[in-house]
Amino acid sequence: MMMQYSSLANEKPLDVLRLIRTQNVGPVTFFNLVAFYGSASAALEKLPELARRGGRKQPLIAYDKNAAQKEIDATEKFGARMILYGAPDYPKLLLALPDAPPLITVIGHAHLWRQKPVIALVGARNASANGCQFAQKLARDLGEAGFTVVSGLARGIDTFAHKGSLAGGTVGVIAGGIDNIYPPENAILFGQLKETGAIVSEQPFGAIPFAGAFPGRNRIIAGMSMGTVIVEAAPKSGSLITARLAGEYNREVFAVPGSPLDPRSKGCNQLLKDGAHMAESAADIIQGIAHLRSSAMEENPPATYTPQPPPGAIDDAQLDGARALVLEKLGYAAVSVDELIAQCNCPAGIVLTILLELELAGRVRRSAGNKVALASDSGEEVA
């Protein structure tokens, strides 16, 4: 259970940026705050009080206004722009994500996802020569068939997916700032995407990629695509995370079969056992998403959650009475928010408000599937 704001297009970019860059505020928390209080500006004012009620010892200070303005200025100077959730150039299919980015930074051409269907093509970094060659051909064929190919600008399969689809249109989603070329050997490819394709990031300008940013990058890849194709993937690889997310978002998942003797094929072969579509050609992929290629889905993507109305007036006595119960029900293993509400037998608005307090205090973390758990001492960021 979470709440959804229909559009941020009328919000001030500075307020949106300050709220999403504030410590302990991830996408889900961001949208809950805006839905609760009506705007990013109003939510910013409520942060210190909410965090204090959640048990935070040090005051929670909103992201600095001058620092946010410097990021906006640096982004524009670089030739990129920030696109707010719900704005015309924001990827339509990304709107359906329960943890959609409130804003993305883009350099390049947004028409690549506005005017053409998008397919994700990702795979192993230490890919085989045959795997890279096949990914490049697959991407080229998809481009010639009128698709935009999105990938992660990583080594291996991603690199060749972009190379194959340069002529047809390709989008790279990165885990660092929009100005950060990673890996360094893809500098030429990065420049080509800036000129003829597009690059997308949700990370701050100048940010260096870190481990925790890659799953977030993967959700954008899967979320803006009608289908995700995996070419070579070891078990527990990032590519399989992308495939899992695509499935959670009700998108099609495709896998290229490989030799059982090659560890890089184990992930794809397992996906096939689990029900993924077999992809031996672009035609297999086009046929597999035929039922999704309707203007209805592109213009009005189905939500992956049920929007909830903001809670009514809740007094402190109600919150104080329920806070201990919510903490008692939470553990270090993630539980769905809906299940937590049912277990607490409290009005949804009360539980959601308490979760907001605890998240902002850094005592609760979110995970995929709209689940929550007590935050450990490992330094994990709250979503």
RODRENLUM-18357 format. One record per residue: residue in three letters; x, z, y of N, C-alpha, C, CB in turn. Coordinates in pm, whole numbers, plus 50000, padded with zeros to 5 digits. Glycine has a CB too. Layout:
! residues N
ALAXZYXZYXZYXZY ...
END
This chain:
! residues 383
MET500855000049882500005000050000500895000050123499035012350000 MET500674990650210501364990350338500474983650438502734983050327 MET500844984350561500044977950663500764965950719499704987750772 GLN499984956750768500534944050811500134941250955500074932750720 TYR501054936351032500774932051168500674916951163501874936851271 SER499594911151214499354896851195500424888151260498014893051250 SER500944892451374501964884651442502694893451542501354872351512 LEU503984890451557504774897151661505054887651777506094902351602 ALA504394876151777504704865751875504494870452018503864853551850 ASN503604880052039503334884952174504154897352210501864888152189 GLU504984901852117505854913352145507074908952225506284920152013 LYS507684918352293508944915552362510064915452257509224926052475 PRO510844904652249511934904252151512864916152159512744891652169 LEU513084921252280513984932652296513424944952224514204935752446 ASP512114947152233511504958652166511544956952014510054960352213 VAL511254944951967511294942351823512704944651769510824927951792 LEU513684939451841515074940751797515504955351796516014932551888 ARG515144962751900515524976951905514904984651789515094983252039 LEU513644981751757512974989351651513574986151514511474986451651 ILE513804973451483514314969951350515784973651335514124955051323 ARG516514975151445517914979151438518094994351440518694972851554 THR517015001751456517115016351458517395021651318515825022651515 GLN518205031851310518565037951181517305041851104519465050351203 ASN517315038950973516235042450880514965034050898515885056950895 VAL515005024050982513845015250998514145001950929513495013051149 GLY513504999550815513584986550749512294978950774513834988250597 PRO512144967050714510964958750741509634965550713511054946150660 VAL509504972250598508234978650565507924989750666508264984350421 THR508904998050693508725008750790508395003150928509975017450798 PHE509064992350964508804985851093507334982151107509684973351109 PHE506804974951008505424970251020504424981751013505114960050911 ASN504734991950935503855003650933503815010451069504305013450826 LEU504975011651132505045017851265504245009851367506505019051311 VAL504424996651366503714988251464502214988551438504234973851459 ALA501824988651309500394989351278499805002851318500164986851128 PHE500575013451300500115026851338499905027951489501115037451291 TYR500885023051565500915026051708500615014051798502255031651743 GLY500405002351739499884991051816500904981751875499064996151924 SER502144986051887503184977351941504554983251909503014975552095 ALA505564974651917506924979451894507344989352002507914967651889 SER506904986752124507254995652236506695009652213506734989952368 ALA505435010452173504825023552149505475030552030503315022152125 ALA505835022751928506475028651810507835034651846506645018051701 LEU508585028051933509885033151974509765047152035510535023552074 GLU508705049452110508515062352175508205073352074507405061452278 LYS507605069551959507185079351861508295083151762506005073951785 LEU509375075551759510405077651657510965091851654511525068051680 PRO511385097451767511995110951760511045121451702512435115451898 GLU509775121051744508805130851696508555129351547507495129651773 LEU508375117051501508125114651359509285119251273507845099851334 ALA510505115851315511685119851238511845134951235512935113451296 ARG511555141551347511645156251352510645162451254511375161451495 ARG509415157251252508415162651161508775160151015507045156551191 GLY509545149650992509975146550856511135155050808510335132250845 GLY511695163250897512765172350858514155167850900512745174050712 ARG514255157750987515575153251033516185163851124515475139551107 LYS517435167251100518085177751176518585172551311519235183651097 GLN519195160751311519675154951435518615145651493521015147451412 PRO518465144951624517445136251683517665121551642517465137551837 LEU516575114751612516645100451583516515092951715515535096051481 ILE517555085851750517585078651877517385063851851518925081151953 ALA516465057751921516205043551907517445035451944515005039251994 TYR517555023751883518695015051908518825012252057518545001751830 ASP520035012752105520315011852248519824998652309521805013252273 LYS519154999752422518574987952488519674978252532517734992152610 ASN520784983352585521864974452629522524967252512522924982452707 ALA522674974452400523264968152282522354957152228523534978652172 ALA521054959652232520114949452186520154937252276518684955152182 GLN520254939352406520304928052499521604920252480520184932952645 LYS522714927152452523974920352426523874911452302525114930552409 GLU523154916352199522974908152079522154895652109522294916451968 ILE521114897252188520294885652227521134875652304519084890052311 ASP521934880552399522764871652480523814864552395523444879552592 ALA524454871952302525474866052217524874855452125526174876852135 THR523674858152075522984848651989522714835652063521664854551936 GLU522204836652184521894824752263523174817152300521134828652391 LYS524234824452333525494817952367526064810252249526504828252416 PHE525824815252129526304808652007525504796051975526244818351889 GLY524364794652040523514783052015522394785751917524334771751965 ALA522204798751881521144802551788519984808651865521684812551681 ARG518914811951795517764818251859517104827751761516744807651908 MET516424837551815515674847151735514214842551727515774861451794 ILE513664842651605512284838451584511514850551531512194826251485 LEU510474854451602509694866151564508674862751455508974872051686 TYR508384872351373507364871251268506054866051330507134884951198 GLY505514855451270504254849851318504394838951421503424860651374 ALA505604836851475505814826051572505744812551500507194827751645 PRO505474801751572505304788651508506454784451418505104778151612 ASP507694787651455508854783351376509244793151266510024781051467 TYR508534804151253508814813551145508314807451015508134827451172 PRO509124807650907508684801450781507354806950732509744803450674 LYS506374798150711505034802550677504994810450546504124790550666 LEU505714805850445505664812750317506304826650324506354804450211 LEU507204828450419507854841450435506864851950485509044840350532 LEU505804847550550504794856850602504134864750491503744849250681 ALA504134859450369503434866050258504214877650199503144856050150 LEU505474879350236506284889950177505844903550227507754887650208 PRO505794913450140505474927050185506584933050270505194935950066 ASP507804927450258508934932350337509564920850416509994938950245 ALA508704912550476509194901150554510034905950672508024892650604 PRO511074898650710511864902550827511024901750954513124893650840 PRO511024912051038510294911251165510824900251256510364924551237 LEU512094897451242512674886051314513814880351232513174890251456 ILE514024867351249515174860851187515954853751297514734850851075 THR517244852551276518084844851367518384831451302519404852451402 VAL518194820851378518284807351323519154798651413516894801051306 ILE519994790751349520674779951420520434767251339522224782851437 GLY520004756851408519694744551338518234740651356520024745851191 HIS517674734351255516404727351268515294733951186516564712951226 ALA514334740051256513224746851190512244737051126512494755651288 HIS512284724351166511354714751106511614713250956511464701051175 LEU512784717450910513104716150768512184724550681514564720050743 TRP511644735450733510654743150656509254741850714511064757850650 ARG509144736550834507804734750891507134722050840507894734251044 GLN507924711650816507344698650785507534694250640507934688350874 LYS508344701650564508604697750426508514709850334509994691050414 PRO508104707850209508104718950113509534723150082507374714949983 VAL509704735850052511044741650033511224746249888511274753450130 ILE512374742749832512774747249698514104754649710512884735249599 ALA514204766249645515454773649641516264769349519515194788949639 LEU517564767949537518454764049427519694772849437518824748649432 VAL519854781949342520954791549346521564792949207520474805249399 GLY522734799449202523374801349072524704808449083523574788049004 ALA525484807348979526714815048964527764811049068527274813248824 ARG528524821049113529654818349202530824812249124530094831249274 ASN531054817349004532144812248920531604801348827532804823748836 ALA530904791948885530194781848806531154772048740529224774148895 SER530674765948632531444755648563531394742648642530924753448420 ALA532314733548611532324720448677531034712948648533544712148630 ASN530574713748523529324706948489528134712948563529074707548338 GLY528134726348575527044732848646526994728748793527194747848636 CYS528164728148857528224724048997527774709549014529644725749053 GLN528224700948924527834686848931526324685348914528574678748824 PHE525754692748820524314691648797523534697148916523924699148668 ALA523984708348974523304714049091523314704249207523974727349133 GLN524454697449227524534687749336523564676049314525974682549349 LYS523484671249191522554660249161521104664649176522794654949018 LEU520804676549127519454681849137519034683149283519354695449066 ALA519934688349365519634690049508519454676649576520754697949577 ARG520314667049543520204653649603518864647149565521374644649558 ASP518484648349439517224642449394516024649149460517114643349242 LEU516084662149477514994669149544514904664949691515204684349535 GLY516054663549755516054658949893515464645049908517454659049948 GLU515834636149817515294622549822513804622249793516034613649723 ALA513304632549723511874633249692511074639949804511664640849561 GLY511764643949913511054649550028511054664550038509684645050025 PHE511964671149966512034685749969513224690350052512114691349827 THR513074702050113514194709150174514744718850071513764716550305 VAL516054718950053516704727949957517304739850032517794720449874 VAL516964751849989517524763850050518404770849947516394773350101 SER519534776049994520444783349907521194793649990521424773849835 GLY522204800049929522834811549993524204809350051522914822249899 LEU524674796750058525994793450115527134801150049525994796350264 ALA526924805149924527984812149850528854802049776527374822349750 ARG529884807049712530734798449630529934793149510531994806049581 GLY530464783049447529884778249322528624770049340529594789749234 ILE527564773649267526334765849264525734764049403525324772349172 ASP525714774849483525134773949618525834763049700525244787449690 THR527144762949694527914753049771527504738949734529424754949748 PHE527394736149606527074722549563525594719249584527444720649417 ALA524754729449584523344727149618523234722349763522504739949597 HIS523994728649851523974724349991524584710450008524724734450079 LYS525714708149940526364695049953525444683849906527664694749873 GLY524724686349797523854675949745522654673149833523384679749610 SER522254682849912521024681249991521274679650141520124693049969 LEU522524677250180522814675550322522014664150384524304673050342 ALA521914653250313521204641750368519704644250377521474629450284 GLY519154651450278517714653650276517264665650357517264655350136 GLY518194674650388517874686650464518084699050382516444686150514 THR518934708050431519254720150355519374732050448520554718250275 VAL519014743750398519004756150475519854766450403517544761350497 GLY520774772750474521584783450418521134796950471523064781150449 VAL520834806150382520464819750421521654828650391519174824750345 ILE522154835850491523404843150477523184858150490524414838350581 ALA524144865850437524044880350435524774886950549524564885550304 GLY525444879250633526114884550751525444879650877527594880550752 GLY526074882250991525544877251116525564862051121526334882851232 ILE524764856351208524614841851216525934834851250523564838151318 ASP526864842351306528154836851345529234838951239528604842951474 ASN528894845551130529904849451031529984839050920529574863150972 ILE531124832450910531334822250807531874828950682532314811250857 TYR531004829450579531404835950454530804828150338530944850950450 PRO531644824350240533094826450232533844817150329533594824050088 PRO535064820650368535804812750467536004798150427537144819050492 GLU536124795450296536364781550254535164772550276536744781350108 ASN534024778250313532844770150342532664767650491531604776850286 ALA533734768750566533644766950711533144752950747535014769350775 ILE533634742650679533174729050709531704727450675534024718650633 LEU531304732650560529914732050518529024739750615529754737550375 PHE529504751150661528774759150760528514750750885529574772050796 GLY529544743850930529394735351048528424723851025530734729751090 GLN528424718250906527494707450875526054712250876527824701350741 LEU525824724250824524464729650826524004732850968524384742250739 LYS524924737351052524564739851192524084727151260525764745751268 GLU524704715951225524404703351294523184696151236525604694151288 THR523114695251103522054686951043521044694950961522684676550955 GLY521364707450931520464715950853520064728050933521104720150722 ALA520134739650871519824752150940520484763750868518294754350950 ILE520764774250943521294786650888520394797950936522794788950931 VAL520084807050845519144817950873519794831250838517814816050792 SER519574841350922520074854850895519114865050955521504856750951 GLU519044876850892518324887950953519284898751000517304893850855 GLN520584896650978521584906651011521994905651158522824905050921 PRO522534916451215522954916151356524054905851381523444929951398 PHE524094900551499525144891251538526504898051519524964886551685 GLY527424891151455528754896551431528884904951306529164904751547 ALA527784907451236527824916151118528604909451004526404919551071 ILE529414917450937530154912850819529284915350696531544920350807 PRO529214905750603528384907750483528814920250408528464895550391 PHE527834927950359528114939750277527184939150156527924953150358 ALA527534946850053526834945749924525334947249938527364956149828 GLY524884956950019523464959550031522684948650101523254972150102 ALA523384939550170522694928950244522314917150156523544924150359 PHE522964915650040522724903849958521344903749892523784902749852 PRO520854915049838519474914649787518464911149895519114928149727 GLY518694915750018517804912050128517874897250159518144920050253 ARG519094891850155519274877350172518514869850062520774873450168 ASN518604874949938517944868249825516424868149840518334875149694 ARG515844878749897514394879049912513934868550012513934893049956 ILE514764865750113514404855250209514464841650142515334855550332 ILE515494839350061515614826649989514384824449901516904826549902 ALA514034834649822512874833349733511574832749812512824845049635 GLY511504840449919510254841649993509864829450073510334853050082 MET510844821550120510504809850200510354797250114511554807750306 SER510434798949982510434787549890509204787649800511704787549805 MET508724775649766507614774449672508064777249530506984760649681 GLY509324774449501509884776949370511374779649380509614765149277 THR511914786749281513334789949278513944784649149513574805249291 VAL515034777149162515714771149048517054778249028515924755749070 ILE517334782648905518584789348875519434780048788518344802948803 VAL520674777548833521634769448757522834778348726522064756448837 GLU522934783248605523984792248559523874805948626525354786148585 ALA523754816048544523674829748595523994839448482522264832748654 ALA524944848048509525264858448411524184869348417526674864548437 PRO524044877048311523084888148316523404897548432523094895948183 LYS522364902648498522484912048610523134905748733523294924248567 SER523064892448744523654885748860522674885648977524064871348825 GLY523204882649095522354881549213521334870549201523194879249335 SER521674859949129520724848949111519484853549035521404837349037 LEU519674862448941518534867548865517664876648953519004875248741 ILE518274883349050517494890949147516594881549226518414898949242 THR517154870149267516364860149339515214855149253517254848449383 ALA515484852649126514434847949035513354858649018515034844348898 ARG513764871149003512784881848987511904883049110513484895248959 LEU512514882249227511744883149351510774871549364512684883449471 ALA511224859649327510324848049331509084850449246511044835449285 GLY509294856249127508164859449041507234869749103508664864348908 GLU507814879849168507004890149232506194884349348507894901549282 TYR506724873849410506024867549522505064856549477507034861749620 ASN504834855849346503914845749290504384831449315502524847549349 ARG505684829449312506254816149322506734811849182507434815749427 GLU506984799149166507434794049036508934796449018507114779049023 VAL509324799248895510744801448862511164791148759510974815948808 PHE512294784548785512844774248697514254778248656512844760248767 ALA514634774648536515984777448488516534765248415516004789848396 VAL517804762548436518484751548368519104757148240519574744948460 PRO518734752048125519264757347999520754754647985518524751447879 GLY521444763047912522874761247893523314765447755523634769047997 SER524574763647729525134766947598525074781947573526574761847587 PRO524654786147456524654800447423526064806147412523924802847292 LEU527064797347408528454801847400529044804947537529294791447331 ASP528334801147645528844803147780528134815147842528644790447867 PRO528854825847877528204837547938527434834248065529254848047969 ARG527864823448133527174819648257525784813948231527994809548333 SER525474811048105524164805648072523194816248019524304794747969 LYS523704828147994522854838347934521664842048023523674850847904 GLY521904842848152520824846348243519724835948245521364848348383 CYS520104823248253519124812348254518374811648122519804798948282 ASN519094812948012518434812247882517454823847864519474812447770 GLN517784835447919516864846747911515634844247997517564859647954 LEU515834838148114514684834748199513724825448125515154828148330 LEU514274815948052513444806747976512664814147867514304795647914 LYS513314823547801512624831647700511494839747762513604841047630 ASP511694843747889510714852047957509594843848021511404860448062 GLY509654830548009508554822448059508844813748178507454830948093 ALA510094813148223510424804148333510274789648289511864806748383 HIS510044780748385509974766548355511374761148325509334758748473 MET511474752248226512744745648200512944734548303512804740048056 ALA514134734048362514454723848461515634715548412514774730248598 GLU515334703548366516384694148326516504682648425516104688748187 SER515604682348522515634671748624514794676148742515124658148567 ALA514934669148853514094672048970512624669848937514514663349090 ALA512344660248850510954657348812510294669548748510894645448716 ASP511054677248669510504689348608510064699348716511544695948515 ILE510864700448820510574709948928509374705249009511794711749020 ILE509354692549042508244687049121506924688649047508494672249154 GLN506964686248916505754687848836505344702548828505974682148695 GLY506324711348820506044725548805505414732048926507284732748772 ILE505624726449045505034732249167503894723749221506104733949275 ALA503464713949144502424704749194501174712149237502064694549086 HIS500824722749164499594730049196499734738449323499204738949081 LEU500974740349371501194748149492501294739549617502444756349478 ARG501464726649598501714717949713500404714349783502454705149669 SER499794724249839498564722049914498754727450055497344728749845 SER498084721250148498194725950286497664740050299497444716550381 ALA496734743850212496174757350220497264767850200495074759150116 MET498154765550103499194775450079500234775250190499864773049944 GLU500554763350238501584762450340501114768350472502004747950360 GLU499814766850505499304772050630498844786450618498174763350680 ASN498304790250502497784803750482498304809350350496234803750484 PRO499574812950345500134817850219499434830550173501624820350234 PRO499214831850042498544843849993499414856050009498154842049847 ALA498834867050055499584879450071499874885449935498814889350159 THR501004892449925501354898949799500994913649801502844897249769 TYR500184917749898499774931649910498384931649971500774939849997 THR497754943149973496454944550036496644951850169495454952249944 PRO496424945050282496594951850411495664963850423496344941950527 GLN496154974550482495364986550502495174989050651496024998750434 PRO494014994050691493804996950832494625008950875492314999450861 PRO495015009551002495745021251050494885033751032496145019651198 PRO495525045151008494755057450990494085061651120495645068750938 GLY492995068851107492355074451225493145086451274490915078451195 ALA492535093851363493205105551419493475115851308492345111851532 ILE494715120251301495115130251201495735141951275496105124251095 ASP495215153751252495785165251323496955171151246494705176051346 ASP497725179151316498945184751258498655193551138499705192751362 ALA497525200451139497185209351028497025201450898495895217151059 GLN496395189550907496235181150788497605176750734495365168850820 LEU498465172550825499795168050784500605179450726500535161850903 ASP500565191050791501335202550742500875206650604501215214250839 GLY499565205750580499035209650452499405200250340497575210750460 ALA499575187550372499845177550268501325174450250499105164850300 ARG502145177950347503555173950343504275179650221504265178450470 ALA504055192250193504705198550078504255192049947504415213650074 LEU502975188149941502455181849821503105168249798500935180349830 VAL503245160449905503875147349892505315148949845503835139650027 LEU506035158349903507425160549862507515165149718508095170749954 GLU506545173149675506525177949537506335166349439505415188349517 LYS505505156649476505215145349388506345135049386503935138649430 LEU507155134649491508245124949496509425129649411508695122849642 GLY510125120149354511355123149280512395112549312511085123749128 TYR513495112749239514565102949263514285089749191515905108549218 ALA513305089649103512845077149042511705071649127512385079348893 ALA511735058749153510765052649243509365052849184511175038249276 VAL508375055049271506965054749232506225046149335506355069349224 SER505185039149293504445030849387503705039649487503455021649313 VAL503555034649607502855042149710501405044549669502915034649846 ASP500765034649609499375036249564499255047649463498855023249503 GLU500205048249369500185058849269500405072449335501255056349161 LEU501295072849433501565085449503500315090449574502715083649605 ILE499595081349638498355085149707497345090649607497755073049783 ALA497225083849493496285088449390496675102149336496215078349276 GLN497975104249313498455116949259498235128449357499935115949222 CYS498405125449486498255135949587496785139049616498955131849716 ASN495925129349583494485131149609494235134549755493915142249519 CYS494965127449842494815129149986494385115850047496145134150051 PRO493785116250165493485103550234494745095250252492835106250370 ALA494605082050235495765073050242496505074450374495315058650223 GLY495755075950483496395076850614497335088550626495355077750721 ILE496985099750563497835111550569499125109250491497095123850513 VAL499005103850370500195101350289501105091050356499805096550147 LEU500525080450412501325070250478502055075850599500445058450520 THR501395084450674502035090550791503195099550749501015098650873 ILE502975107350644504045116150595505225107950544503525125450483 LEU504945096850474506025088350427506815082550543505475076950340 LEU506125078850650506825073950769507765084650822505825069850878 GLU507265096950832508105107850881509335109750794507295120750886 LEU509135109750664510235112050571511235100550572509695114150430 GLU510725088350585511625076750591512505077550715510835063650592 LEU511895080450828512655081050953513635092750953511715082151072 ALA513315102950876514235114350864515355111450765513475126750821 GLY515265100050693516285096550596516125103650463517635099550651 ARG514945109450437514735117050314514055108850206513925129350344 VAL513535097150240512855088350146513425074350160511315088450169 ARG513585067450048514005053450051512935044849986515375051549979 ARG512885032450024511945022849966512705013149875511195015050077 SER511975007849777512544997749689511494986949668513005003849553 ALA511904976249601511014964849580509744969249509511724953949499 GLY508664961949538507384965249477506644976249550507584969249335 ASN507034978649676506414989049758506445002549687504964985249792 LYS507645006149641507865019049578508715027849666508505017249440 VAL508575040749647509335050349727509945060949634508425057149836 ALA511025066949683511695077549607512445086249706512645071749499 LEU512785098249664513635106649745514995100049759513775120649685 ALA515565100749877516875094749901517935103749841517135092650053 SER518915097349776520025104949720521065107249828520645097549599 ASP522145113649790523235116049884524285105049877523885129449858 SER523905093449819524895082949797525095074049918524495074549679 GLY524325076750026524475068450144523655055850142525885064950162 GLU522705054650049521865042850044521025042150171520965043149918 GLU520825029950220520025028050337518545028450302520385014950406 VAL517745033250396516305033550376515745020150415515645044850457 ALA514845014450332514315001050358513235001450464513754994850231 
END
